[in-house]
């Protein structure tokens, strides 16, 4: 986990074997302050259930396309 404003490493976590990042986050008991914006990648879909002030990119629907607004939003996250 990093501070997006200054690149400072906030915490590091590891696991034995193959464990998804979001699964590690859920099991970590890390609690973010309510006013902290959490930006995750597509693998963090559902993080809003754990931290309301979170955003993740839109995923392309099966057999569909993202709208221009969704693509612009996704680009703004990088």
Secondary structure, DSSP 8 states (H G I E B T S, - for coil): -B-TTT--B------SS---HHHHHHHHT----TT--EEE-GGGTTGGGT-SSEEE-----TT----HHHHHHHHHT-
